[in-house]
Amino acid sequence: MKFIIKKGLDLRIKGFPSYALKEISLPSVISVDPRMYKGIKPKLTVRPGDDVLIGSKLFFDKNNPECQFVSQHSGKIKDIKFGERRVVENIIIEKDGNNKFMDYN
């Protein structure tokens, strides 16, 4: 297989990609980083040891309380890591594998 690139570098790639699929295990611990969302000041609604479901509120924006951030996995809050000046760096969720979700009806 030969690639022809009209603009830029001409890469001489030898060989072919492997077509074998690998099975990987899903992680048992998930981390949510509120710093990824620019312009918000997170206010936590959970504590270590709390049980959360998919759709449970983890934190909200102090300046805009209608802006809420929810859990993508069900499990237990294992730890909450704080940085300098008590800035929330990570919310660590230990998955339970049940994928239970909130019922809003």
N, C-alpha and C positions, 0 to 999 in steps of 0.2 A: 504494500500500500504506500503510495507516495502522495504527499500533500504539496500543493502548489499555492504559495502565498504571494499575492500580487503586490501588496504594500507591506512594508515593515521587514522584519528579519526573516530569513529563509531557514527554518528549523529542519535539521536533518534528523528525523525521528526513525529509529530502527525498531523493528519488532511490532507486535500487535498487543492490544490490551487483553487481559485475561477475561474470559467470559464466564468464569466460575463465580457463583454467588456464595457469599459467606454468611452463615448464621451468626448473629451477634445477640448477646443478651441485653435486655433493657436495663437501664440504671435503676437502682433501688432508692437512690437519694436524688432529689431535684433541688436546685437552687434558683431562687427568684431574686434578681438584683434590681432594686428600685432606682438605682443611679442610671440605668439604661434609658429611663424616661426623663428627658431633659425638661427643665422648667417646672418640676413639681417638688413640693416638700411633703414627703410621705409621713402619714400619721398611722401607726400600726393599730390594728384591731384584733390581733392575735398575740398569744404568748407561747413560749416553749411548753410543750406538753399538750397543747390544744389539738383536738381532732378537727380536720378540715375535709370538706367534700369538694367535688368539682363544682365551681361556681361560688364557693364561700369567699366572703370578702377578706382579703389579707391586709390591705391598707388603702387609704384614700389621700387625696391632695388636701393639705391644710387650707390652701387659698381657694380651692374649688371643691367643696365636699361632695358635690354630685359626681365627680370624677373618681370612680372606685375601681380598684384592681383586684381581680379574683384569682383563686387557685385553679391551675390547669390539671391538677392531680388530686386524688383523695389520699389521705394518710394522716400522719401526725407531725406537728411542728417539732422538729428535732432541736433546732437551735436558731437563734437570731444573732447575727454578727453586727457589731457596731464599730464604726471607725472613730476618727477624731471628732470631737464635739458632738458625740452621740448620733452621728449620721448613720442611718441604716444601710449597711453594705450588702447583706445577704439574708434571706429568709430560707432556711434549709428545711425541706419537707421530706420525710421518710415515707415512701409510698407503701400502701398496704396491699396493692394488687387487686382490689375489689372494684375500682372505678365507680364508686358511688357518687351520685350527683345531687345537687340541690333541686328540690321540687318547688317551683315558684307558683304553683296553682293553689 
